[in-house]
Amino acid sequence: MMDYYNLIKSPLITEKASFLKEGFNKYALYVDVRANKKQLKGAIKSIFDVDVLSINVVKVPSKKKRFRGVVGSRKQKKKIYFSLANGQSLDMVGM
């Protein structure tokens, strides 16, 4: 089993993520590609001490990129959107 602190990579700070946070109490994070929903729910619950209601997972595939004539690829990413119970919130600034 993986360490919970290694599963969560960074907060996802976009316009969509801030809209979901303000309107629907949903948060977004980049996570490890190998993690599943059960592991992620346990990690969020233990690290942030909150109750997670639902998790939606989005896999971002790798992209082919060219730099100075050399073809390479970007890494594959996984991001999650999760909702918290009423009255709970997270402070993503300190991450």
Secondary structure, DSSP 8 states (H G I E B T S, - for coil): ---HHHHEEEE--SHHHHHHHHHH-EEEEEE-TT--HHHHHHHHHHHH---EEEEEEEEE---EEEETTEEEE---EEEEEEEE-TT-----TT-
